[in-house]
C-alpha cells in the first residue's frame, strides 16, 4: 500500500483538529452510527479544557488504497518544540490559514520551519463560510509570506484549497460552498511525495516523540527511514553524537490506525510507528540495527527563552493535600518531562531542593505546573525570568524579543499602544482589519510581556486578541516597571475571620474569604498603595458585657479576587512565590519571617 505522511500546521485556533475530525469521518474510519467526540485528537484533559492542542498526535486514514498518516500539531508558539520535531518525519504539510484573520505570527513560525526543511505546503484557506471571510485576499497574503520567507520557486507554486473544516468540505474554488473532503484527499495523494526512504535493508529510525505507558514503558515514535522492524527484534539506540545509548529488544511494534494504535508483527520503511522496549533511549536518538554505527542527523531545536524555579513547598500548610512533596519526586518528574519534551530544560540548583526549569513561554510552563498539580505534587514557583545571552563580539547583554499581533476595537487601540510603550515595546505597523477593529504589529521584549495578557484583556474589555511568537535576541531594552501595588501580608497563622477582613477591605483587594487557612508570610490581598502592609486577618471583635442596638450586624464581605495559576505566576514579584497544591493556589513571600524579609530587603538594596 502507498504511504503519504503529512502534518497539519497552523496558528492557534485556525481549525487543525477540526479538520482532522472531518478527514477521519469521511475516510470511513468510523461507522455511520458511531458516536465520536469532537476534536477526537485532543485527548488530554488540559487540551479539552483550554481548547488548544498541546501534544502532537498521530492518526491514519486510507483513501483509494493509499494510507495517509496525519499528524495534528500544536498551534501555540510555546509548544513550537513539538512542531519542529514532527516536521522532520513527514513529507508534506497542510498549512491552514483562517479566511478572516489571514497569516498570523505562528503561521509565519511553522511555515518557516516547513520551508527550511524543503517541504512543499498545500495551503488550505479554512473557515471560508464565516461572514467576514476574505479568502482571495488571504491567498495573496500567504503568497507574500512565502516570498518573505525566501521560499523556492517550487514552494511558491503551491496548491491552494478553500474549505470549511467544521462544515466538512473543501474546494479548489473560493466561491464554492458545500460538498465533501474528496478534493483534499486527492490533492494530498497527488502532490505530497511518497516517503523518501533508503533501499538499504538495514533498519533505521529517528525517534521524534517519547511517551510513557503504564504497561509498555517508554514508547518512541518516528518514521522508519530504511529497512523493516519486527517484534522481538534486537536493536540499539545511538545518541546524536554517535555514542551508544542502549541495546535492547523491541517488545511491541504499534502502527497508527484511525485515532488509535494497534500492534503489528512488522512495519516497513516510510511508515510512522511507535516502538516499546526501551529504558534509556529518548527523543533525537537513532533506533537501528546493531551493525549501524552512524546516527541519523537531526535538526537542533530552538532554545528556551523563559525560566522559573520549581522548589519544595516549605510553607506551614505543606503536605496537607499533596502526596508528592519531596525534592526527589519533583526531580524525577521534571527529568522525565525534559526527556520527552525537547523544548524544556531542567537544571539543578546548588541547594538540591530547587530546580530551574526553562521553556518557551508562560503557557508551556503553566501547563507543566498544572499537570504536576493534578498528579498530586506540591511545590513553590518563582516569578518567570527571561534567559539572557552575551553578545560574543561586544559582550553586551541580549534578551529575547517577540513578534506580537494584536486585534482590538478601535476605541481601545490607543490604550494598548500606551501600555505596550511602558513595557518597552514598539508598534511597527497599524492597520484596519475590518469590523471597526485595528491590527497592531508590535515588537517587544519578552520581559515586558510577562503577565501582560491579563492587563490586556482588562484594557480591551475582554474583546482583544493577542498572539505572540519568539522573534530574536536583541539589545537589552532597559528597566521596565513592575507591579505598582504592594500586597497585604499576614502576620498570624490560623483561619481568617470575617471581622478582621472587613477592616481591610477599605484599603485593599482581598484574595481570600473568611474561614480560609492562612499562615505568617502568606499574601492575602493587594494594597491600594505601593507599599507592602503587614496585617492580621485573624482579628476578631472584642466582646463586652454591654450590648447595644445596631452593633451586631452581619459582616458582609466583597467576593475575593480569585487568580488562575497563570495569573498568579505573572502577578508575583521577585521576593514572592506561588504555592501550588492539588487543592489550592496561594501567594506567599519568599521569606515568611518578617525579620528575614527586612534583612533580605536591605541586602538587595545594597547589592
C-alpha positions as CSV (number, residue, x, y, z in Angstrom):
1,X,0.0,0.0,0.0
2,X,1.2,3.5,-0.9
3,X,2.0,5.8,2.1
4,X,1.8,9.6,2.5
5,X,3.0,11.3,5.7
6,X,1.6,14.8,6.3
7,X,1.5,17.2,9.3
8,X,-1.2,19.8,9.7
9,X,0.3,23.1,10.8
10,X,-1.3,26.4,11.6
11,X,-1.7,29.3,14.0
12,X,-3.7,28.5,17.2
13,X,-7.4,28.2,16.7
14,X,-7.3,28.1,12.9
15,X,-9.1,24.7,12.8
16,X,-6.4,22.0,12.6
17,X,-8.0,19.5,15.0
18,X,-11.5,20.1,13.5
19,X,-10.1,19.4,10.0
20,X,-8.6,16.1,11.3
21,X,-12.1,15.2,12.6
22,X,-13.6,15.7,9.2
23,X,-10.9,13.7,7.4
24,X,-11.3,10.8,9.8
25,X,-15.1,10.8,9.4
26,X,-15.1,11.0,5.6
27,X,-12.4,8.4,5.1
28,X,-14.7,5.7,6.5
29,X,-12.8,5.4,9.7
30,X,-15.9,5.5,11.8
31,X,-19.2,3.6,11.4
32,X,-22.2,5.7,10.3
33,X,-23.9,5.4,13.7
34,X,-20.7,5.6,15.8
35,X,-20.7,8.3,18.5
36,X,-17.4,10.3,18.2
37,X,-16.3,13.2,20.5
38,X,-15.5,16.5,18.8
39,X,-11.7,17.2,18.5
40,X,-11.0,13.5,18.9
41,X,-7.3,14.1,18.7
42,X,-7.3,16.4,21.7
43,X,-7.5,13.6,24.3
44,X,-5.5,15.3,27.1
45,X,-7.7,16.9,29.8
46,X,-6.0,20.2,29.6
47,X,-6.3,20.3,25.8
48,X,-10.1,19.9,26.1
49,X,-10.3,22.5,28.9
50,X,-8.2,25.1,27.3
51,X,-9.4,24.4,23.7
52,X,-5.9,24.1,22.4
53,X,-3.6,21.3,21.2
54,X,-0.6,20.8,23.5
55,X,0.8,17.4,22.3
56,X,1.3,16.2,18.8
57,X,-0.9,13.3,17.9
58,X,-0.7,10.8,15.0
59,X,-3.7,9.4,13.1
60,X,-4.1,7.4,10.0
61,X,-6.7,7.0,7.2
62,X,-6.9,5.0,4.0
63,X,-8.0,6.8,0.8
64,X,-8.2,4.9,-2.5
65,X,-5.6,2.3,-1.4
66,X,-3.2,4.9,0.0
67,X,-2.5,5.1,3.7
68,X,-2.3,8.8,4.8
69,X,-0.6,9.2,8.2
70,X,-1.8,12.5,9.6
71,X,0.0,14.4,12.5
72,X,-2.0,17.1,14.3
73,X,0.4,19.6,15.8
74,X,0.1,22.4,18.4
75,X,-0.7,25.9,17.2
76,X,0.6,27.9,20.2
77,X,4.1,29.3,20.0
78,X,5.0,27.9,23.4
79,X,4.8,24.3,22.0
80,X,6.9,25.0,18.9
81,X,9.4,22.3,20.0
82,X,6.6,19.7,19.2
83,X,6.1,21.2,15.7
84,X,9.9,21.2,14.9
85,X,10.3,17.5,15.8
86,X,7.2,16.4,13.9
87,X,8.1,18.1,10.6
88,X,11.3,16.0,10.4
89,X,9.2,12.8,10.0
90,X,6.7,13.9,7.4
91,X,6.9,14.5,3.6
92,X,4.3,17.3,3.3
93,X,2.2,19.7,5.3
94,X,-1.3,21.1,5.1
95,X,-0.9,24.8,6.1
96,X,-4.2,26.0,7.5
97,X,-5.0,29.7,7.4
98,X,-8.1,31.4,8.7
99,X,-10.1,33.0,5.9
100,X,-10.7,36.1,8.1
101,X,-7.6,36.5,10.2
102,X,-5.1,35.6,7.5
103,X,-1.4,34.6,8.3
104,X,-0.6,35.2,12.0
105,X,2.6,35.0,14.0
106,X,2.6,31.3,14.5
107,X,1.7,30.8,10.8
108,X,5.0,32.5,10.0
109,X,6.9,30.4,12.5
110,X,5.6,27.0,11.4
111,X,5.8,27.9,7.7
112,X,9.4,29.0,8.1
113,X,10.3,25.6,9.7
114,X,8.5,23.7,6.9
115,X,10.1,25.7,4.1
116,X,13.6,25.3,5.6
117,X,13.1,21.5,5.6
118,X,12.3,21.7,1.8
119,X,8.6,20.7,2.3
120,X,6.0,22.0,-0.2
121,X,2.9,23.1,1.7
122,X,-0.6,22.6,0.5
123,X,-2.4,25.8,1.6
124,X,-5.9,25.3,3.0
125,X,-7.8,28.6,3.5
126,X,-10.2,27.5,6.2
127,X,-13.4,28.9,7.6
128,X,-14.4,30.5,4.2
129,X,-18.1,30.3,5.4
130,X,-17.5,33.0,8.0
131,X,-19.4,36.3,7.4
132,X,-16.1,38.3,7.3
133,X,-14.2,35.8,5.3
134,X,-11.8,37.2,2.6
135,X,-10.4,34.0,1.0
136,X,-8.8,35.5,-2.1
137,X,-7.0,38.3,-0.1
138,X,-5.8,35.7,2.4
139,X,-4.4,33.6,-0.5
140,X,-2.4,36.6,-1.7
141,X,-1.2,37.3,1.9
142,X,0.1,33.6,2.1
143,X,2.0,34.1,-1.1
144,X,3.6,37.3,0.2
145,X,4.5,35.4,3.4
146,X,6.2,32.6,1.3
147,X,8.2,35.3,-0.6
148,X,9.2,37.0,2.6
149,X,10.5,33.6,3.9
150,X,12.6,33.0,0.8
151,X,10.6,30.1,-0.5
152,X,12.0,28.4,-3.6
153,X,10.2,28.6,-6.9
154,X,8.7,25.1,-6.4
155,X,7.4,26.0,-2.9
156,X,5.9,29.3,-4.3
157,X,3.9,27.2,-6.8
158,X,1.8,25.8,-4.0
159,X,-1.6,24.1,-4.3
160,X,-4.4,26.1,-2.6
161,X,-7.8,24.8,-1.4
162,X,-10.7,26.6,0.2
163,X,-12.5,24.8,3.0
164,X,-14.8,24.7,6.0
165,X,-13.4,22.1,8.3
166,X,-16.5,22.5,10.5
167,X,-18.8,22.0,7.5
168,X,-16.7,19.1,6.3
169,X,-16.0,20.3,2.7
170,X,-13.1,21.6,0.6
171,X,-12.9,23.0,-2.9
172,X,-10.4,24.5,-5.4
173,X,-12.9,27.3,-6.0
174,X,-13.0,30.1,-3.4
175,X,-16.7,30.8,-4.1
176,X,-17.9,27.2,-3.7
177,X,-19.9,26.2,-0.7
178,X,-20.7,22.6,0.4
179,X,-19.5,19.2,-0.8
180,X,-17.0,16.9,0.9
181,X,-13.3,16.5,1.5
182,X,-12.6,14.4,-1.6
183,X,-10.6,17.1,-3.4
184,X,-8.4,17.5,-0.3
185,X,-7.7,13.7,-0.1
186,X,-6.9,13.6,-3.8
187,X,-4.6,16.7,-3.6
188,X,-2.6,15.1,-0.8
189,X,-2.2,11.8,-2.7
190,X,-1.2,13.6,-5.9
191,X,1.0,16.4,-4.6
192,X,2.7,15.0,-1.4
193,X,5.7,12.9,-2.3
194,X,5.9,9.3,-1.0
195,X,8.4,8.9,1.8
196,X,12.0,9.2,0.7
197,X,13.4,6.0,2.2
198,X,16.7,4.2,1.7
199,X,16.8,1.0,-0.3
200,X,19.0,-0.5,2.4
201,X,17.7,-3.5,4.3
202,X,19.2,-2.1,7.5
203,X,16.6,-0.8,9.9
204,X,17.0,2.9,11.0
205,X,14.5,5.2,12.6
206,X,14.8,8.7,14.2
207,X,12.8,9.0,17.5
208,X,10.8,12.2,17.4
209,X,8.4,11.8,20.3
210,X,8.6,10.0,23.6
211,X,5.8,8.9,26.0
212,X,5.4,6.6,28.9
213,X,2.8,3.8,29.1
214,X,1.9,2.1,32.4
215,X,2.0,-1.3,30.6
216,X,4.6,-0.9,27.9
217,X,7.0,1.6,29.5
218,X,8.8,4.0,27.2
219,X,7.4,4.3,23.8
220,X,9.3,6.1,21.0
221,X,7.5,7.3,17.8
222,X,9.1,8.1,14.5
223,X,9.3,7.4,10.8
224,X,11.2,4.3,9.6
225,X,14.0,5.6,7.3
226,X,15.1,2.2,6.0
227,X,14.6,-1.5,6.5
228,X,12.0,-3.3,8.4
229,X,11.3,-3.5,12.2
230,X,9.8,-6.6,13.8
231,X,8.5,-7.6,17.2
232,X,11.2,-9.2,19.4
233,X,14.0,-7.8,17.1
234,X,17.2,-6.8,18.8
235,X,18.2,-3.1,18.1
236,X,20.4,-0.4,19.6
237,X,19.9,3.3,20.2
238,X,22.5,5.9,19.3
239,X,22.7,9.4,20.6
240,X,23.2,12.3,18.3
241,X,26.9,12.2,18.7
242,X,27.0,8.5,17.7
243,X,27.6,7.1,21.2
244,X,25.6,4.1,22.3
245,X,22.5,4.8,24.4
246,X,21.4,1.2,24.9
247,X,20.9,-2.2,23.3
248,X,17.5,-3.7,23.7
249,X,14.7,-5.9,22.2
250,X,11.6,-4.4,20.6
251,X,8.7,-5.7,22.7
252,X,5.9,-4.1,20.6
253,X,5.5,-2.5,17.2
254,X,2.5,-0.2,17.1
255,X,1.0,1.2,13.9
256,X,-1.4,4.1,13.8
257,X,-4.9,3.2,12.6
258,X,-7.5,5.9,12.9
259,X,-7.0,7.8,16.1
260,X,-5.6,4.8,17.9
261,X,-2.7,2.4,17.7
262,X,-2.7,-1.4,17.2
263,X,0.1,-3.9,17.4
264,X,1.6,-5.3,14.1
265,X,4.1,-8.0,13.6
266,X,6.3,-5.8,11.4
267,X,6.5,-2.4,9.8
268,X,8.4,-1.2,6.7
269,X,10.4,1.9,5.5
270,X,8.3,5.0,5.2
271,X,5.7,4.2,7.8
272,X,5.2,6.0,11.1
273,X,5.3,3.6,14.1
274,X,5.6,3.6,17.9
275,X,8.1,1.1,19.4
276,X,8.4,-0.1,23.0
277,X,11.1,-1.9,24.9
278,X,13.4,0.9,25.8
279,X,14.9,2.0,29.1
280,X,17.2,4.9,28.2
281,X,16.6,5.9,24.5
282,X,15.0,9.3,24.1
283,X,14.0,12.0,21.5
284,X,16.5,12.6,18.7
285,X,18.2,9.2,19.2
286,X,18.5,6.8,16.3
287,X,16.9,3.4,16.7
288,X,18.7,1.0,14.4
289,X,20.1,-2.5,13.6
290,X,23.0,-3.5,15.8
291,X,25.6,-3.1,12.9
292,X,24.7,0.5,12.3
293,X,27.4,3.0,13.6
294,X,26.3,6.4,12.2
295,X,23.2,8.1,13.6
296,X,20.6,10.0,11.5
297,X,21.2,13.7,11.7
298,X,18.5,15.7,13.4
299,X,17.7,19.5,13.5
300,X,18.6,21.3,16.7
301,X,15.6,22.8,18.4
302,X,15.3,26.5,19.2
303,X,16.5,27.1,22.8
304,X,14.1,28.1,25.7
305,X,13.7,31.8,26.5
306,X,12.0,31.8,29.9
307,X,12.8,30.1,33.2
308,X,11.2,29.6,36.6
309,X,12.5,27.9,39.8
310,X,10.5,24.9,41.0
311,X,11.2,24.2,44.6
312,X,10.0,22.1,47.5
313,X,6.9,23.5,49.3
314,X,8.3,24.6,52.8
315,X,5.2,26.5,53.9
316,X,3.4,25.7,57.2
317,X,0.5,24.1,55.3
318,X,2.7,21.8,53.2
319,X,1.7,18.2,52.8
320,X,-2.0,18.6,53.6
321,X,-3.4,17.9,50.2
322,X,-0.5,16.6,48.1
323,X,1.2,13.2,48.3
324,X,4.3,14.1,46.3
325,X,6.2,16.7,48.3
326,X,9.9,15.6,48.3
327,X,12.7,17.0,46.1
328,X,13.5,13.5,44.9
329,X,10.0,13.1,43.5
330,X,9.9,16.6,42.0
331,X,13.3,16.0,40.4
332,X,12.3,12.6,38.9
333,X,9.1,14.2,37.4
334,X,10.9,17.2,35.9
335,X,13.7,15.0,34.4
336,X,11.1,12.7,32.8
337,X,9.4,15.8,31.3
338,X,12.7,17.1,29.9
339,X,13.4,13.7,28.3
340,X,10.2,13.7,26.3
341,X,9.9,17.5,25.7
342,X,13.0,18.9,23.9
343,X,11.8,22.5,24.5
344,X,12.1,22.0,28.3
345,X,15.5,22.3,30.1
346,X,15.9,21.4,33.7
347,X,18.9,22.5,35.8
348,X,19.5,21.6,39.5
349,X,20.4,24.4,41.8
350,X,23.1,24.4,44.5
351,X,20.9,23.5,47.5
352,X,19.3,20.5,45.8
353,X,15.7,21.4,46.8
354,X,15.1,23.7,43.8
355,X,15.3,23.2,40.0
356,X,15.5,25.8,37.3
357,X,13.0,24.9,34.6
358,X,13.4,26.7,31.3
359,X,10.9,26.7,28.4
360,X,9.4,28.6,25.5
361,X,6.8,30.7,27.4
362,X,4.4,31.1,30.3
363,X,1.8,28.9,28.8
364,X,4.1,25.9,28.3
365,X,5.5,26.1,31.9
366,X,1.9,26.7,33.2
367,X,0.7,23.5,31.5
368,X,3.6,21.6,33.1
369,X,2.8,23.0,36.6
370,X,-0.9,22.3,36.2
371,X,-0.1,18.7,35.1
372,X,2.1,18.2,38.2
373,X,-0.5,19.7,40.4
374,X,-3.1,17.2,39.1
375,X,-0.7,14.3,39.7
376,X,-0.5,15.1,43.4
377,X,2.6,17.3,43.6
378,X,3.1,20.2,45.9
379,X,5.7,22.8,45.0
380,X,6.5,26.5,45.0
381,X,7.2,28.5,41.9
382,X,9.2,31.7,41.4
383,X,8.5,34.6,39.1
384,X,9.4,33.9,35.5
385,X,12.7,35.3,34.3
386,X,13.9,35.7,30.7
387,X,17.1,33.9,29.7
388,X,19.6,36.4,28.5
389,X,22.8,36.0,26.4
390,X,26.0,37.8,25.9
391,X,26.9,39.2,22.5
392,X,30.1,37.2,21.6
393,X,31.6,40.3,19.9
394,X,30.7,43.2,22.2
395,X,29.9,41.4,25.5
396,X,26.6,43.3,25.7
397,X,23.6,41.6,27.3
398,X,21.0,40.4,24.8
399,X,17.4,39.5,25.7
400,X,14.6,37.7,23.7
401,X,12.2,39.8,21.7
402,X,8.8,38.7,20.4
403,X,6.5,39.5,17.5
404,X,3.1,40.4,18.8
405,X,0.0,40.8,16.7
406,X,-3.0,42.4,18.4
407,X,-6.6,42.7,17.1
408,X,-8.5,45.3,19.1
409,X,-11.6,47.5,18.7
410,X,-10.6,51.0,17.5
411,X,-11.6,52.5,20.8
412,X,-9.0,50.5,22.8
413,X,-6.1,50.8,20.3
414,X,-4.7,53.9,22.0
415,X,-4.8,52.3,25.4
416,X,-2.9,49.2,24.2
417,X,-0.3,51.3,22.4
418,X,0.3,53.3,25.6
419,X,0.6,50.2,27.7
420,X,3.0,48.5,25.3
421,X,5.2,51.6,25.2
422,X,5.6,51.4,29.0
423,X,6.8,47.8,28.5
424,X,9.4,48.9,26.0
425,X,7.5,47.6,23.0
426,X,7.3,49.3,19.7
427,X,4.3,49.4,17.2
428,X,5.8,48.8,13.7
429,X,2.5,48.5,11.8
430,X,-1.1,49.5,12.5
431,X,-3.9,49.0,10.0
432,X,-7.7,48.5,9.9
433,X,-8.7,44.8,9.9
434,X,-12.4,45.2,9.3
435,X,-15.4,45.4,11.6
436,X,-14.1,48.6,13.3
437,X,-11.0,46.8,14.5
438,X,-7.4,47.6,14.3
439,X,-4.5,45.2,13.8
440,X,-1.3,46.2,15.6
441,X,2.1,44.5,14.8
442,X,4.4,45.0,17.8
443,X,7.9,44.1,18.6
444,X,8.5,43.9,22.3
445,X,11.0,42.3,24.8
446,X,9.6,39.1,26.3
447,X,10.5,40.5,29.7
448,X,7.9,43.3,29.3
449,X,5.2,40.9,28.2
450,X,5.3,38.7,31.3
451,X,1.9,39.0,32.9
452,X,0.6,41.4,30.3
453,X,-2.2,39.2,29.0
454,X,-4.4,39.8,32.0
455,X,-3.9,43.6,31.8
456,X,-4.5,43.4,28.0
457,X,-7.9,41.7,28.5
458,X,-8.9,44.3,31.0
459,X,-7.8,47.2,28.7
460,X,-9.8,45.8,25.8
461,X,-12.9,44.7,28.0
462,X,-12.2,41.1,27.1
463,X,-12.6,41.7,23.3
464,X,-9.0,41.9,22.3
465,X,-7.0,39.0,20.7
466,X,-3.2,38.9,21.3
467,X,-0.8,36.4,19.6
468,X,2.9,36.2,20.4
469,X,5.9,34.3,18.9
470,X,9.6,34.4,19.5
471,X,11.5,36.7,17.1
472,X,15.1,37.1,18.0
473,X,17.6,38.1,20.7
474,X,18.3,41.8,20.7
475,X,19.9,44.6,22.8
476,X,18.7,44.9,26.4
477,X,15.7,47.2,26.5
478,X,16.4,48.8,29.8
479,X,14.4,48.9,33.1
480,X,10.7,48.0,32.9
481,X,8.4,49.0,35.8
482,X,7.0,46.0,37.7
483,X,3.8,45.8,39.7
484,X,2.7,49.2,41.1
485,X,0.7,47.9,44.1
486,X,2.0,46.4,47.3
487,X,0.4,43.4,49.0
488,X,-1.2,42.5,52.3
489,X,1.0,40.0,54.2
490,X,-0.4,38.0,57.1
491,X,1.4,38.3,60.5
492,X,-0.6,35.4,62.0
493,X,-1.4,31.8,61.4
494,X,-4.9,30.2,61.7
495,X,-8.2,30.6,59.9
496,X,-9.2,34.0,58.6
497,X,-12.0,35.8,60.4
498,X,-14.7,37.9,58.6
499,X,-14.4,40.7,61.1
500,X,-10.7,41.1,60.5
501,X,-11.0,41.0,56.7
502,X,-13.8,43.6,56.8
503,X,-11.4,46.1,58.3
504,X,-9.0,45.6,55.4
505,X,-11.5,45.9,52.5
506,X,-11.4,49.7,52.5
507,X,-7.7,49.8,51.7
508,X,-7.2,46.6,49.7
509,X,-8.5,44.0,47.3
510,X,-8.7,40.7,49.1
511,X,-7.5,37.3,47.6
512,X,-9.2,35.2,50.3
513,X,-12.5,34.9,52.1
514,X,-13.3,34.1,55.7
515,X,-12.6,30.7,57.3
516,X,-9.6,30.2,55.0
517,X,-6.3,28.7,56.5
518,X,-3.6,31.3,56.4
519,X,0.0,31.5,57.8
520,X,2.6,34.1,58.6
521,X,4.1,35.5,55.4
522,X,1.2,34.5,53.2
523,X,-0.1,37.1,50.8
524,X,-3.9,37.7,51.3
525,X,-4.6,40.7,49.2
526,X,-3.4,43.7,47.1
527,X,-2.7,47.0,48.9
528,X,-4.2,50.1,47.3
529,X,-0.8,51.8,47.7
530,X,2.7,50.8,46.5
531,X,4.0,49.5,49.9
532,X,3.5,46.1,51.4
533,X,1.3,46.1,54.5
534,X,1.5,43.5,57.3
535,X,-2.0,42.7,58.6
536,X,-3.8,40.3,61.0
537,X,-6.6,38.5,59.1
538,X,-7.4,36.6,62.4
539,X,-8.5,39.7,64.3
540,X,-11.9,39.2,65.9
541,X,-14.4,41.6,67.6
542,X,-13.7,42.3,71.2
543,X,-16.5,41.1,73.5
544,X,-18.1,43.3,76.1
545,X,-20.8,42.8,78.7
546,X,-22.8,45.6,77.2
547,X,-25.0,45.0,74.2
548,X,-26.2,48.0,72.1
549,X,-28.7,48.1,69.3
550,X,-27.2,48.0,65.8
551,X,-23.7,46.8,66.9
552,X,-24.0,43.2,65.9
553,X,-24.9,43.5,62.2
554,X,-23.8,40.6,60.0
555,X,-20.4,41.1,58.3
556,X,-20.7,41.2,54.5
557,X,-17.5,40.8,52.5
558,X,-16.9,41.6,48.9
559,X,-16.2,38.3,47.0
560,X,-12.4,37.8,46.9
561,X,-10.3,38.1,43.7
562,X,-9.5,34.5,42.6
563,X,-6.4,34.0,40.4
564,X,-5.7,31.2,37.9
565,X,-2.3,29.6,38.0
566,X,-1.0,31.6,35.1
567,X,-2.4,34.9,36.6
568,X,-0.7,34.1,40.0
569,X,2.6,33.3,38.4
570,X,2.5,36.6,36.4
571,X,1.4,38.6,39.4
572,X,4.2,37.9,41.9
573,X,7.4,39.9,42.2
574,X,11.0,38.6,42.7
575,X,10.6,38.3,46.5
576,X,7.4,36.3,46.3
577,X,6.4,32.7,45.4
578,X,3.3,30.8,44.2
579,X,2.5,27.8,46.4
580,X,0.8,25.1,44.2
581,X,-1.0,22.2,45.7
582,X,-3.7,19.8,44.3
583,X,-6.4,21.8,46.1
584,X,-5.2,25.4,46.3
585,X,-3.0,28.1,44.8
586,X,-1.6,30.5,47.4
587,X,0.7,33.5,47.1
588,X,3.4,34.0,49.7
589,X,6.6,35.9,50.5
590,X,9.8,34.0,49.8
591,X,10.9,34.7,53.4
592,X,8.0,34.0,55.8
593,X,9.5,35.6,58.8
594,X,9.2,39.4,58.8
595,X,12.7,39.9,60.2
596,X,14.2,37.7,57.5
597,X,12.3,39.7,54.9
598,X,13.7,43.0,56.2
599,X,17.2,41.6,56.2
600,X,16.8,40.3,52.6
601,X,15.4,43.7,51.5
602,X,18.4,45.5,53.0
603,X,20.8,43.2,51.3
604,X,19.1,43.6,48.0
605,X,19.2,47.4,48.3
606,X,22.9,47.5,49.0
607,X,23.7,44.9,46.3
